[in-house]
């Protein structure tokens, strides 16, 4: 009986480890589904208030791999009250990210403190953490396969991701990933009270240079009843982007050097 119990415990442990490895591989496949040297885009951010009224912002975004991971610059073009605002996020060696912002009203670059990472980004429903969440290192979370579900008429894996660092904004994230092509359709982010804080949804997938790409990303905040939707108007993969774009000097001046 004791031997059988040990075998059973071993098998349970092996199944748990296999499930974890499977969840890790699914998340990795989703994160690495699109490969490119760079991504350049222009999009509209439509912010919807609780009463249904909307405001719109136009942004340019540039992303490129670096020595420690992804680097992204966001430049606000319109309206006039936010034009010239520039934001930089860079993955660091520890797996997290460093972030800076230039506000024309201040006339200088300011580093975003770790304590601010959960704050709203430029009055949208995105937090500073949300901006870099799609490039979040898989090793920073523990992933579990919860099951499968049909969403958007497609069979999806349901993956739960719990951060290894308790200082992260969310206590867990649950993500729906297409079983066939690893598209991410939805993610639910939970606060420390284990309540849904935000829901992110991707839609309008189109073939862009041979890569299926969501042209619409919506994030909604449960507590406020507000949402922000990004509509991708222009998107290009593998366009050259000068290294100088990913510097605080560019944030301050808006000018590149070759």
TORTORFI-541847 format. One record per residue (C-alpha): residue in three letters; x, y, z; residue number from 0. Coordinates in steps of 0.25 Angstrom, whole numbers, plus 5000, padded with zeros to 4 digits. Each point is the difference from the previous one (the first is absolute). Last residue first. Example, Ala and Ser with C-alpha at 12.3 -4.5 7.8 and 13.67 -1.06 7.14 Angstrom:
# residues 2
+------+------+------+------+-----+
: rest :    X :    Y :    Z :  nr :
+------+------+------+------+-----+
:  SER : 5055 : 4996 : 5029 :   1 :
:  ALA : 4994 : 4986 : 5002 :   0 :
+------+------+------+------+-----+
# end
This chain:
# residues 258
+------+------+------+------+-----+
: rest :    X :    Y :    Z :  nr :
+------+------+------+------+-----+
:  UNK : 5089 : 5234 : 4851 : 257 :
:  UNK : 4994 : 5010 : 5010 : 256 :
:  UNK : 4985 : 5001 : 5003 : 255 :
:  UNK : 4992 : 5012 : 5004 : 254 :
:  UNK : 4988 : 5001 : 5009 : 253 :
:  UNK : 5009 : 5008 : 5009 : 252 :
:  UNK : 4997 : 4996 : 5015 : 251 :
:  UNK : 4995 : 4986 : 4997 : 250 :
:  UNK : 5011 : 4998 : 4989 : 249 :
:  UNK : 5011 : 5003 : 5011 : 248 :
:  UNK : 4993 : 4990 : 5009 : 247 :
:  UNK : 5004 : 4990 : 4990 : 246 :
:  UNK : 4993 : 4989 : 4992 : 245 :
:  UNK : 4999 : 5009 : 4987 : 244 :
:  UNK : 5015 : 5001 : 5000 : 243 :
:  UNK : 5001 : 4985 : 4995 : 242 :
:  UNK : 4994 : 5005 : 4987 : 241 :
:  UNK : 4987 : 4992 : 4995 : 240 :
:  UNK : 5001 : 4992 : 4987 : 239 :
:  UNK : 4986 : 4994 : 4996 : 238 :
:  UNK : 4999 : 4986 : 5004 : 237 :
:  UNK : 4985 : 4999 : 5002 : 236 :
:  UNK : 4990 : 5011 : 4996 : 235 :
:  UNK : 4987 : 5005 : 5006 : 234 :
:  UNK : 4991 : 5011 : 4996 : 233 :
:  UNK : 4986 : 5003 : 5005 : 232 :
:  UNK : 5000 : 4991 : 5013 : 231 :
:  UNK : 4988 : 5003 : 5008 : 230 :
:  UNK : 5003 : 5000 : 5015 : 229 :
:  UNK : 4988 : 5000 : 5009 : 228 :
:  UNK : 5000 : 5006 : 5014 : 227 :
:  UNK : 4989 : 4996 : 5010 : 226 :
:  UNK : 4992 : 5006 : 5012 : 225 :
:  UNK : 4991 : 4993 : 5009 : 224 :
:  UNK : 5008 : 5006 : 5012 : 223 :
:  UNK : 5002 : 4988 : 5009 : 222 :
:  UNK : 5000 : 4989 : 4988 : 221 :
:  UNK : 5010 : 5007 : 4992 : 220 :
:  UNK : 5000 : 4997 : 4985 : 219 :
:  UNK : 5011 : 4997 : 4990 : 218 :
:  UNK : 4997 : 4999 : 4985 : 217 :
:  UNK : 5010 : 4996 : 4989 : 216 :
:  UNK : 4996 : 5001 : 4986 : 215 :
:  UNK : 5009 : 4997 : 4988 : 214 :
:  UNK : 5004 : 4987 : 5005 : 213 :
:  UNK : 5011 : 4994 : 4991 : 212 :
:  UNK : 5001 : 4987 : 4992 : 211 :
:  UNK : 5014 : 5001 : 4994 : 210 :
:  UNK : 5003 : 4998 : 4985 : 209 :
:  UNK : 5003 : 5015 : 4998 : 208 :
:  UNK : 4988 : 5004 : 5007 : 207 :
:  UNK : 4989 : 4990 : 5000 : 206 :
:  UNK : 4988 : 5005 : 5008 : 205 :
:  UNK : 4994 : 4997 : 5014 : 204 :
:  UNK : 4988 : 5009 : 5003 : 203 :
:  UNK : 5000 : 4997 : 5015 : 202 :
:  UNK : 5009 : 5000 : 5013 : 201 :
:  UNK : 4993 : 5001 : 5014 : 200 :
:  UNK : 5006 : 5005 : 5013 : 199 :
:  UNK : 4992 : 4999 : 5012 : 198 :
:  UNK : 5003 : 5008 : 5013 : 197 :
:  UNK : 4999 : 4999 : 5015 : 196 :
:  UNK : 4994 : 4987 : 5001 : 195 :
:  UNK : 4999 : 4997 : 5015 : 194 :
:  UNK : 5010 : 4992 : 5008 : 193 :
:  UNK : 5001 : 5010 : 5011 : 192 :
:  UNK : 5014 : 5003 : 4995 : 191 :
:  UNK : 4995 : 5004 : 4986 : 190 :
:  UNK : 4997 : 4990 : 4989 : 189 :
:  UNK : 5003 : 5002 : 4985 : 188 :
:  UNK : 4992 : 4993 : 4990 : 187 :
:  UNK : 5006 : 4997 : 4986 : 186 :
:  UNK : 4993 : 4998 : 4987 : 185 :
:  UNK : 5002 : 4996 : 4985 : 184 :
:  UNK : 5015 : 4996 : 5000 : 183 :
:  UNK : 5003 : 4993 : 4987 : 182 :
:  UNK : 5007 : 4987 : 5002 : 181 :
:  UNK : 4997 : 4995 : 4986 : 180 :
:  UNK : 4993 : 4987 : 5003 : 179 :
:  UNK : 4997 : 5000 : 5014 : 178 :
:  UNK : 4996 : 5014 : 5000 : 177 :
:  UNK : 5004 : 5007 : 5014 : 176 :
:  UNK : 4991 : 5005 : 5011 : 175 :
:  UNK : 5008 : 5006 : 5011 : 174 :
:  UNK : 4998 : 5001 : 5015 : 173 :
:  UNK : 5008 : 5010 : 5008 : 172 :
:  UNK : 5004 : 4999 : 5014 : 171 :
:  UNK : 5003 : 5009 : 5012 : 170 :
:  UNK : 5001 : 5012 : 4992 : 169 :
:  UNK : 5009 : 5013 : 5001 : 168 :
:  UNK : 5013 : 4992 : 5003 : 167 :
:  UNK : 5006 : 5002 : 5014 : 166 :
:  UNK : 4997 : 4985 : 5003 : 165 :
:  UNK : 5011 : 4995 : 4991 : 164 :
:  UNK : 4998 : 4986 : 4995 : 163 :
:  UNK : 4988 : 5005 : 4992 : 162 :
:  UNK : 4988 : 4991 : 4998 : 161 :
:  UNK : 4996 : 4996 : 4986 : 160 :
:  UNK : 4988 : 4992 : 4997 : 159 :
:  UNK : 4998 : 4994 : 4986 : 158 :
:  UNK : 4987 : 4997 : 4994 : 157 :
:  UNK : 5003 : 4992 : 4986 : 156 :
:  UNK : 4990 : 5004 : 4989 : 155 :
:  UNK : 4991 : 4993 : 4990 : 154 :
:  UNK : 4995 : 5011 : 4991 : 153 :
:  UNK : 4985 : 5005 : 4997 : 152 :
:  UNK : 5005 : 5014 : 5006 : 151 :
:  UNK : 5002 : 4992 : 5013 : 150 :
:  UNK : 4999 : 4985 : 5002 : 149 :
:  UNK : 5006 : 4996 : 5013 : 148 :
:  UNK : 5012 : 4991 : 5005 : 147 :
:  UNK : 5006 : 4997 : 5013 : 146 :
:  UNK : 5007 : 5006 : 5012 : 145 :
:  UNK : 5015 : 4999 : 4994 : 144 :
:  UNK : 5009 : 5006 : 5011 : 143 :
:  UNK : 5011 : 5010 : 4998 : 142 :
:  UNK : 5009 : 5006 : 5011 : 141 :
:  UNK : 5004 : 5014 : 4996 : 140 :
:  UNK : 5013 : 5008 : 4998 : 139 :
:  UNK : 5006 : 4988 : 4991 : 138 :
:  UNK : 4990 : 5004 : 4989 : 137 :
:  UNK : 5007 : 5014 : 4998 : 136 :
:  UNK : 4990 : 5011 : 4999 : 135 :
:  UNK : 5000 : 5005 : 4985 : 134 :
:  UNK : 4985 : 5000 : 4999 : 133 :
:  UNK : 5000 : 5007 : 5014 : 132 :
:  UNK : 5008 : 5012 : 4996 : 131 :
:  UNK : 4989 : 5010 : 4998 : 130 :
:  UNK : 4992 : 4993 : 5011 : 129 :
:  UNK : 5010 : 5003 : 5011 : 128 :
:  UNK : 4999 : 5015 : 4997 : 127 :
:  UNK : 4985 : 4998 : 5002 : 126 :
:  UNK : 4991 : 5000 : 4988 : 125 :
:  UNK : 4986 : 5005 : 5003 : 124 :
:  UNK : 5004 : 5014 : 4994 : 123 :
:  UNK : 5003 : 5013 : 5007 : 122 :
:  UNK : 5014 : 5000 : 4996 : 121 :
:  UNK : 5004 : 4987 : 5005 : 120 :
:  UNK : 4992 : 4997 : 5012 : 119 :
:  UNK : 5008 : 4995 : 5012 : 118 :
:  UNK : 5004 : 4986 : 5003 : 117 :
:  UNK : 5015 : 5003 : 4997 : 116 :
:  UNK : 5000 : 5012 : 5009 : 115 :
:  UNK : 5007 : 4993 : 5012 : 114 :
:  UNK : 5011 : 4995 : 4990 : 113 :
:  UNK : 5004 : 5015 : 4997 : 112 :
:  UNK : 4998 : 5005 : 4986 : 111 :
:  UNK : 5012 : 5008 : 4996 : 110 :
:  UNK : 4998 : 5014 : 4997 : 109 :
:  UNK : 5004 : 5007 : 4987 : 108 :
:  UNK : 5000 : 5015 : 5000 : 107 :
:  UNK : 4991 : 5012 : 4994 : 106 :
:  UNK : 4990 : 4999 : 5011 : 105 :
:  UNK : 4988 : 5004 : 4991 : 104 :
:  UNK : 5006 : 4992 : 4989 : 103 :
:  UNK : 5000 : 4987 : 5008 : 102 :
:  UNK : 5011 : 4990 : 4997 : 101 :
:  UNK : 4998 : 4986 : 5006 : 100 :
:  UNK : 5010 : 4990 : 5005 :  99 :
:  UNK : 4998 : 4985 : 5003 :  98 :
:  UNK : 5009 : 4988 : 5004 :  97 :
:  UNK : 4995 : 4986 : 4998 :  96 :
:  UNK : 5000 : 4987 : 5008 :  95 :
:  UNK : 5008 : 4987 : 4995 :  94 :
:  UNK : 5012 : 5003 : 5010 :  93 :
:  UNK : 5009 : 5004 : 4988 :  92 :
:  UNK : 4990 : 5012 : 4996 :  91 :
:  UNK : 4989 : 5001 : 4990 :  90 :
:  UNK : 4999 : 5014 : 4995 :  89 :
:  UNK : 4988 : 5010 : 5000 :  88 :
:  UNK : 5000 : 5014 : 4994 :  87 :
:  UNK : 4989 : 5010 : 5000 :  86 :
:  UNK : 4999 : 5013 : 4992 :  85 :
:  UNK : 4990 : 5011 : 5002 :  84 :
:  UNK : 5001 : 5010 : 4988 :  83 :
:  UNK : 4985 : 5001 : 4998 :  82 :
:  UNK : 4992 : 4998 : 5013 :  81 :
:  UNK : 4992 : 5013 : 5000 :  80 :
:  UNK : 5001 : 5002 : 4985 :  79 :
:  UNK : 4992 : 4987 : 4997 :  78 :
:  UNK : 5007 : 4993 : 4994 :  77 :
:  UNK : 5015 : 4995 : 4997 :  76 :
:  UNK : 5003 : 4992 : 5012 :  75 :
:  UNK : 5013 : 4993 : 4999 :  74 :
:  UNK : 5002 : 4986 : 5006 :  73 :
:  UNK : 5014 : 4993 : 5000 :  72 :
:  UNK : 5002 : 4985 : 5002 :  71 :
:  UNK : 5011 : 4992 : 5004 :  70 :
:  UNK : 5000 : 4984 : 5001 :  69 :
:  UNK : 5010 : 4991 : 5006 :  68 :
:  UNK : 5013 : 5001 : 5007 :  67 :
:  UNK : 5010 : 5003 : 4989 :  66 :
:  UNK : 4989 : 5007 : 4992 :  65 :
:  UNK : 4988 : 4996 : 4991 :  64 :
:  UNK : 4993 : 5012 : 4993 :  63 :
:  UNK : 4986 : 5007 : 5002 :  62 :
:  UNK : 4995 : 5013 : 4994 :  61 :
:  UNK : 4987 : 5006 : 5003 :  60 :
:  UNK : 4993 : 5012 : 4994 :  59 :
:  UNK : 4988 : 5006 : 5008 :  58 :
:  UNK : 4987 : 5007 : 4997 :  57 :
:  UNK : 4990 : 5003 : 5011 :  56 :
:  UNK : 4985 : 4999 : 5001 :  55 :
:  UNK : 4990 : 5004 : 5010 :  54 :
:  UNK : 4986 : 4993 : 5002 :  53 :
:  UNK : 4987 : 5002 : 5007 :  52 :
:  UNK : 4993 : 4987 : 5005 :  51 :
:  UNK : 4996 : 5005 : 5014 :  50 :
:  UNK : 5011 : 4991 : 5006 :  49 :
:  UNK : 5011 : 5006 : 4991 :  48 :
:  UNK : 5005 : 4994 : 4987 :  47 :
:  UNK : 5014 : 5003 : 4996 :  46 :
:  UNK : 5003 : 4998 : 4985 :  45 :
:  UNK : 5015 : 4998 : 4998 :  44 :
:  UNK : 5003 : 5002 : 4985 :  43 :
:  UNK : 5012 : 4993 : 4994 :  42 :
:  UNK : 5013 : 5002 : 4992 :  41 :
:  UNK : 5009 : 4988 : 4999 :  40 :
:  UNK : 5015 : 4995 : 4999 :  39 :
:  UNK : 5004 : 4986 : 5004 :  38 :
:  UNK : 5015 : 4996 : 5000 :  37 :
:  UNK : 5008 : 4988 : 4998 :  36 :
:  UNK : 4988 : 4991 : 4998 :  35 :
:  UNK : 4995 : 4987 : 5006 :  34 :
:  UNK : 4985 : 4998 : 5002 :  33 :
:  UNK : 4996 : 4987 : 5008 :  32 :
:  UNK : 5011 : 5002 : 5011 :  31 :
:  UNK : 4990 : 5005 : 5011 :  30 :
:  UNK : 4990 : 4990 : 4996 :  29 :
:  UNK : 5010 : 4988 : 4999 :  28 :
:  UNK : 5006 : 5004 : 5013 :  27 :
:  UNK : 4986 : 5000 : 5007 :  26 :
:  UNK : 4997 : 4986 : 4994 :  25 :
:  UNK : 5014 : 4995 : 5004 :  24 :
:  UNK : 4999 : 5005 : 5014 :  23 :
:  UNK : 4986 : 4994 : 5002 :  22 :
:  UNK : 5005 : 4986 : 4994 :  21 :
:  UNK : 5012 : 5001 : 5010 :  20 :
:  UNK : 4990 : 5002 : 5011 :  19 :
:  UNK : 4991 : 4989 : 4996 :  18 :
:  UNK : 5012 : 4991 : 4999 :  17 :
:  UNK : 5005 : 5004 : 5014 :  16 :
:  UNK : 4986 : 4997 : 5006 :  15 :
:  UNK : 4999 : 4987 : 4993 :  14 :
:  UNK : 5014 : 4996 : 5005 :  13 :
:  UNK : 4996 : 5004 : 5014 :  12 :
:  UNK : 4987 : 4992 : 4999 :  11 :
:  UNK : 5008 : 4988 : 4995 :  10 :
:  UNK : 5010 : 5001 : 5011 :   9 :
:  UNK : 4989 : 5000 : 5010 :   8 :
:  UNK : 4993 : 4988 : 4994 :   7 :
:  UNK : 5013 : 4992 : 5000 :   6 :
:  UNK : 5002 : 5004 : 5015 :   5 :
:  UNK : 4986 : 4995 : 5003 :   4 :
:  UNK : 5002 : 4987 : 4993 :   3 :
:  UNK : 5013 : 4998 : 5007 :   2 :
:  UNK : 4993 : 5003 : 5014 :   1 :
:  UNK : 4989 : 4990 : 4996 :   0 :
+------+------+------+------+-----+
# end
